[in-house]
Amino acid sequence: MRFALYQPPQAEHRPCPVLYFLAGLTCTEETAAIKAGAQRLAAELGLILVMPDTSPRDTGFDGATGDWEFGEGAGFYVDATEAPWSARFRMHSYVVDELPALIAANFPADTSRSGICGHSMGGHGALTIALKHPERYRSVSAFAPIVAPSQVPWGRKALPRYLGETPEAWADYDACELVRRQTFPGTILIDQGEADNFLEAQLKPELFDQACAEAGQPLLLRRHAGYDHSYWFISSFIDDHLRHHAETLV
Ligand SMILES: N[C@@H](CCC(=O)N[C@@H](CSC=O)C(=O)NCC(=O)O)C(=O)O
């Protein structure tokens, strides 16, 4: 597995908190590092940024490449249970367990102060991981997340192949379902562009808004007229996300 890491100047003197950024479909560990524009403020706030790849690579599995919505580059941050994917596609465990242990052992990181953020498929990853492991993350935020993969075409295509045909298995990785089981101790920040071409079919933030309201989960959902799904959108609001995380991490 590959990941990118930004280390702020403060890390030369003391352990720094960690913010994970999970990227979306077709992305690698380089995408957010190059395009999100997070490093300038992370340097000021003293945040280590960790940006993992979106799946294992060079798996050799039939069907793992050639479709941007499934397989390599589209790990959906689940632990697959279906063969052959279950042998390699274990992105949930990788992000929650393996990667933090690696970061703690090799970098001046205080992993007891961790936050998680993501975009689109990575927003789904950030929300589901934080909701499943609120003891591991002090803060969570997302850009244009897939909030209900059980109900939208991206999820309905990928989840059955990774997890089998049982809807209960998909619910374990569905933010709208998870927030009804267990809330996150803090406000979840979500930014969504109104000119996002995936908004109506794939993202449906109104479903998460409703689920959070019913569950009593504090949510700050900001909708921005004219913004699309791109990293131009992310780079426009990344500072607000870093400050949101720094409030509890620094
Ligand atoms: N190739 C697709 C578009 C793929 C795309 O938009 N990917 C997004 C994430 S979508 C959900 O997870 C992304 O972040 N791309 C990287 C980038 O640099 O923009 C198509 O042809 O429509």
The ligand as a Tripos MOL2 file, in Angstrom:
@<TRIPOS>MOLECULE
LIG
   22    21     1     0     0
SMALL
NO_CHARGES

@<TRIPOS>ATOM
      1 N1        -13.5280    9.4400  -14.4270 N.3       1 LIG1
      2 C1        -14.8160    9.8750  -14.0390 C.3       1 LIG1
      3 C2        -14.7510   10.9360  -12.9750 C.3       1 LIG1
      4 C3        -14.1060   10.4510  -11.7200 C.3       1 LIG1
      5 C4        -14.1700   11.4820  -10.6320 C.2       1 LIG1
      6 O1        -14.8060   12.4940  -10.7380 O.2       1 LIG1
      7 N2        -13.5120   11.1700   -9.5440 N.am      1 LIG1
      8 C5        -13.5250   12.0700   -8.4220 C.3       1 LIG1
      9 C6        -14.0670   11.3440   -7.2330 C.3       1 LIG1
     10 S1        -15.7030   10.7540   -7.5820 S.3       1 LIG1
     11 C7        -16.1610    9.8750   -6.1860 C.2       1 LIG1
     12 O2        -15.4920    9.2710   -5.4700 O.2       1 LIG1
     13 C8        -12.1340   12.5950   -8.1560 C.2       1 LIG1
     14 O3        -11.8100   12.9800   -7.0720 O.2       1 LIG1
     15 N3        -11.3150   12.6170   -9.2030 N.am      1 LIG1
     16 C9         -9.9400   13.0360   -9.1150 C.3       1 LIG1
     17 C10        -9.6730   14.3990   -9.6400 C.2       1 LIG1
     18 O4         -8.4860   14.7390   -9.7260 O.co2     1 LIG1
     19 O5        -10.6110   15.1540   -9.9020 O.co2     1 LIG1
     20 C11       -15.5650   10.4030  -15.2060 C.2       1 LIG1
     21 O6        -15.0260   10.2870  -16.2860 O.co2     1 LIG1
     22 O7        -16.6770   10.9190  -15.0200 O.co2     1 LIG1
@<TRIPOS>BOND
     1     1     2 1
     2     2     3 1
     3     2    20 1
     4     3     4 1
     5     4     5 1
     6     5     6 2
     7     5     7 1
     8     7     8 1
     9     8     9 1
    10     8    13 1
    11     9    10 1
    12    10    11 1
    13    11    12 2
    14    13    14 2
    15    13    15 1
    16    15    16 1
    17    16    17 1
    18    17    18 2
    19    17    19 1
    20    20    21 2
    21    20    22 1
@<TRIPOS>SUBSTRUCTURE
     1 LIG1         1 GROUP 0 **** ****
